[in-house]
């Protein structure tokens, strides 16, 4: 088919309304949440799994690049097109296919490609259960399937990366043919039409759902993270332990559904707030909790003083939105903002980043949303830890913290419910705050380099010390992350006029010397180079380089041609 014939065929499959072709209509889908931008022939929005299959058939027969996209909340550009490809790109946006099917006993669910973590939280609430991730990405509408495909981690200490060996996906073979592979361990029929239609309409009974030995989560992680003397990171994107078909595929398979575990909701949780000026003291907390605590903490979120201050100021819009309208409004807000950004970019008389500046000024009309006690703590201590434990672990945690306090300069207090909520809201706003600062202060910031890294479990010198040759090129460096897992988000605001690529190369070279892995919990996207083992996995999954071509710095050409 020609390009025009392909577009006409896509319109026949889903209807004219759900095939977008103009620059303005496709802009929100062609632009990443934080980075990534490229051309696309069309954005197609199927309503059913069978429509998704027919779209794939049409695209594969026409030799175009296909990008599978859900909420487009990725931080590395891995769900958006890229420049310099040898073929046109079609984006299949799956947000209309958002079903969640709770399986018998409610301990597992089947999620369709557009189903969000936030929707899963609501679906599981009546059963007293929760998803793999319940903070951060869930609030901005990230999809369940996207989390599995990208080895997403999250804040929950016990859970590890999103992972399953139970998935339904399409694979493009080396001869260019398209195969549908049902590894859900649910008997749904034999042909693609039967499998997809029966799953869509839930035409299967309890006895069709097989009891299986396949994993639907990383059940080993709770023990793995406790091994604080091991010379490898606890979790990272390219970990061969957790690359399996759809898990970690980064869009090199077209995933239709995943079957994943759910988890019992904790009856009670209590939060401590720790502060210290000694990175050694905080490392002592990490080791004693992981090695001696009978029950692992629920969360252990680190904030450095600088990101605390930045988030309190430049993340205020996010905090206000969640406090007053709830998290369910966040996906709508970001979608509207992206559409307005696309319109404003077309109007030359408007200043750069008009919407960000407007939102920032409106938020500044309100006072700080962070309790004064936390603000005072931030002035006193540069390193802070938000530590949440299960109710029955309260006394033991208290005793272990007192033990560390005797030997190190460290203090802590137990948060009220209001203080705990405020602390986590601030932590959640951190990533977006750094991006907003860079956009509003674009006259002094060349760009933001956002790295997420996994340190070795035995790396006691966890707090980064940069040489002047790098710090002199930065406006600011910002640190926050999942402390017990030794996974950190490190954002660097590069000074105007400096070479961002050179700064990034210098930072990554230092991380290599430390034995760190990156990315820790995001798709490599177009932000990182895929290491050899990960690149080999992508080639094996997608030998023709049809799906998400160019990710990880790999070839953008058919069959990975140079």
QUIDA-V688299 format. One record per backbone hydrogen bond with DSSP energy under -0.5 kcal/mol. NH is the residue of the N-H (numbers start at 1). CO is the residue of the C=O. Records with the same first field share a line. If there is no record, write none. Layout:
NH = CO, CO
This chain:
6 = 2
7 = 3
8 = 4
9 = 5
10 = 6
11 = 7
12 = 8
13 = 9
14 = 10
15 = 11
18 = 15
19 = 16
20 = 43
26 = 22
27 = 23
29 = 26
30 = 26
31 = 27
32 = 36
33 = 74
34 = 74
38 = 30
41 = 89
42 = 89
43 = 20
44 = 91
45 = 18
46 = 44
52 = 48
53 = 49
54 = 50
55 = 51
56 = 52
57 = 53
58 = 54
59 = 55
60 = 56
61 = 57
62 = 58, 59
63 = 59, 60
64 = 59
65 = 88
66 = 546
67 = 90
68 = 66
69 = 67, 92
80 = 77
86 = 556
90 = 65
91 = 42
92 = 67, 90
93 = 44, 91
94 = 69, 92
97 = 94
98 = 96
101 = 110
102 = 100
103 = 101, 108
106 = 103
107 = 104
109 = 260
110 = 101
111 = 109, 258
112 = 99
113 = 256
114 = 97
115 = 112
117 = 142
120 = 116
121 = 117
122 = 118
123 = 119
124 = 120
125 = 121
126 = 122
127 = 124
128 = 125
129 = 124
130 = 263
137 = 135
138 = 135
139 = 136
140 = 136, 137
141 = 138
142 = 137
144 = 115
147 = 143
148 = 144
149 = 145
150 = 146
151 = 148
152 = 147
157 = 298
159 = 156
160 = 156
162 = 152
165 = 215
167 = 165
168 = 257
169 = 181
170 = 254
171 = 179
173 = 171, 177
176 = 173
179 = 171
181 = 169, 179
182 = 180
183 = 167, 181
187 = 208
188 = 186
195 = 191
196 = 192
197 = 193
198 = 194
199 = 195
200 = 196
201 = 197
202 = 199
203 = 198
204 = 202
208 = 205
209 = 205, 206
210 = 185, 208
212 = 210
219 = 217
221 = 218
223 = 220
224 = 220
225 = 221
227 = 224
228 = 226
230 = 227
234 = 455, 485
237 = 519
239 = 236
242 = 239
243 = 240
244 = 242, 247
247 = 244
248 = 148
249 = 246
250 = 149
252 = 249
254 = 170
255 = 253
256 = 168
257 = 168
258 = 111
259 = 166
260 = 109, 258
261 = 216
262 = 107
263 = 130
265 = 128
270 = 389
272 = 387
273 = 413
274 = 272, 385
275 = 411
276 = 383
277 = 409
279 = 277
282 = 278
283 = 279
284 = 280
285 = 281
286 = 282
287 = 283
288 = 284
289 = 285
290 = 286
291 = 287
292 = 288
293 = 288, 289
298 = 388
299 = 388
301 = 386
302 = 300, 481
303 = 384
304 = 479
305 = 382
308 = 304
309 = 305
310 = 306
311 = 307
312 = 308
313 = 309
314 = 310
315 = 310, 311
316 = 313
319 = 315
320 = 316
321 = 317
322 = 318
323 = 319
324 = 320
325 = 321
326 = 321, 322
329 = 326
330 = 327
331 = 327
333 = 329
334 = 330
335 = 331
336 = 332
337 = 333
338 = 334
339 = 335
340 = 336
341 = 337
342 = 338
343 = 339
344 = 340
345 = 341
346 = 342, 343
347 = 344
348 = 346
350 = 347
354 = 351
357 = 353
358 = 354
359 = 355
360 = 356
361 = 357
362 = 358
363 = 359
364 = 360
365 = 362
366 = 363
374 = 371
375 = 371
376 = 372
377 = 373
378 = 374
379 = 375
380 = 376
381 = 377
383 = 276
384 = 303
385 = 274
386 = 301
387 = 272, 385
388 = 299, 386
389 = 270
391 = 268
393 = 390
394 = 391
397 = 393
398 = 394
399 = 395
400 = 396
401 = 397
402 = 398
403 = 399
404 = 400
405 = 401
406 = 402
407 = 403, 404
408 = 404
410 = 408
411 = 275
413 = 273
415 = 271, 413
420 = 416
421 = 417
422 = 418
423 = 419
424 = 420
425 = 421
426 = 422
427 = 423
428 = 424
429 = 425
430 = 426, 427
433 = 429
434 = 430
435 = 431
436 = 432
437 = 433
438 = 434
439 = 435
440 = 436
441 = 437
442 = 439
444 = 441
445 = 441
446 = 444, 494
447 = 494
449 = 492
450 = 448
451 = 449, 490
453 = 488
454 = 517
455 = 453, 486
457 = 232
458 = 230
459 = 456
460 = 458
462 = 460
464 = 462
470 = 467
471 = 467
472 = 468
473 = 470
474 = 471
475 = 493
476 = 493
478 = 491
480 = 489
481 = 302
482 = 487
483 = 300, 481
484 = 300
486 = 482, 483
487 = 482
488 = 453, 486
489 = 480
490 = 451, 488
491 = 478, 489
492 = 449
493 = 476, 491
494 = 447, 492
495 = 473
496 = 444
498 = 495
500 = 498
503 = 499
504 = 500
505 = 501
506 = 502
507 = 503
508 = 504
509 = 505
510 = 506
511 = 507
512 = 508
513 = 509
514 = 510
515 = 511, 512
516 = 511
517 = 454
519 = 452
520 = 452
526 = 76
527 = 524
528 = 524
530 = 552
534 = 531
535 = 531
536 = 532
537 = 533
538 = 534
539 = 535
540 = 536
541 = 537
542 = 538
543 = 172
545 = 542
548 = 66, 546
550 = 555
551 = 548
552 = 525
553 = 550
554 = 551
559 = 544
560 = 557
561 = 558
